[in-house]
Amino acid sequence: QSLSRQFHMSVPAISSGFKRLTGENYLTYLHGIRIKNACSLLRTAHTLSVMDIALEVGYNSYETFARVFRRQMGVTAMGYRKKSVSEIGAD
């Protein structure tokens, strides 16, 4: 809605243009960016809890973060962290 006001365009027009440019709707695109950042933090920021990482990447709800992470990555955030740590240790 803020983009709509800023560019004097309707929300559907903004949404349509965004999807045309990126191939994804805005929310799917945003979730992808957030989950990519979360994966990076899960691999490197071992002192941060998974909840802290969820907040850091922009999720106000841990439940939403957990659901989106599992849907996109096929594993829980903690499972992803454990797998990353074990892969690093195997090197």
C-alpha positions in Angstrom: 0.0 0.0 0.0 2.9 2.4 0.7 4.3 1.8 -2.8 0.8 2.4 -4.2 0.6 5.8 -2.5 4.2 6.6 -3.4 3.8 5.9 -7.1 0.2 6.9 -7.4 -0.8 3.5 -8.7 -3.4 1.0 -7.5 -2.3 -2.0 -5.3 -3.3 -4.5 -8.1 -1.2 -2.6 -10.6 1.8 -2.6 -8.3 1.3 -6.3 -7.6 0.9 -7.2 -11.3 4.1 -5.2 -12.3 6.1 -6.9 -9.5 5.0 -10.3 -10.5 5.8 -9.5 -14.2 9.3 -8.4 -13.2 10.2 -11.1 -10.7 8.0 -14.0 -11.7 6.7 -14.2 -8.1 4.2 -12.3 -6.0 5.6 -9.9 -3.4 5.0 -12.1 -0.4 6.6 -15.2 -1.9 9.6 -13.0 -3.0 9.9 -11.5 0.5 9.7 -14.9 2.2 12.5 -16.1 -0.2 14.8 -13.3 0.8 14.1 -13.7 4.5 14.7 -17.5 4.5 17.9 -17.1 2.5 19.1 -14.6 5.2 18.0 -17.0 7.9 19.9 -19.8 6.4 23.0 -17.7 6.4 22.6 -16.8 10.0 21.8 -20.4 11.0 25.1 -21.4 9.5 27.2 -18.6 11.0 25.6 -17.0 14.0 25.8 -19.9 16.5 25.2 -17.6 19.5 21.8 -16.5 18.1 18.7 -18.7 18.9 16.4 -19.7 16.1 13.8 -17.3 17.6 16.3 -14.5 17.5 17.1 -15.3 13.9 13.4 -15.3 13.0 13.1 -11.8 14.5 16.3 -10.6 12.9 15.2 -11.5 9.4 11.8 -9.8 9.8 9.3 -12.3 11.2 7.3 -11.1 14.1 5.8 -14.5 14.6 8.0 -17.6 15.2 5.1 -19.8 14.1 5.0 -18.1 10.7 8.8 -18.3 10.4 8.8 -22.0 11.3 6.0 -22.8 8.8 7.6 -20.8 5.9 11.1 -22.1 6.6 9.9 -25.8 6.6 7.9 -25.3 3.5 10.8 -23.7 1.6 13.7 -25.7 2.9 12.0 -29.1 3.7 13.5 -29.2 7.2 13.0 -27.2 10.4 15.3 -24.3 11.1 17.0 -26.3 13.9 17.4 -29.3 11.7 19.0 -27.1 9.0 21.4 -25.6 11.7 22.3 -29.1 12.9 22.9 -30.4 9.4 25.0 -27.4 8.5 27.1 -27.8 11.7 27.7 -31.5 11.0 28.6 -30.8 7.4 31.2 -28.2 8.5 32.6 -30.6 11.1 33.0 -33.3 8.4 35.4 -31.2 6.4 
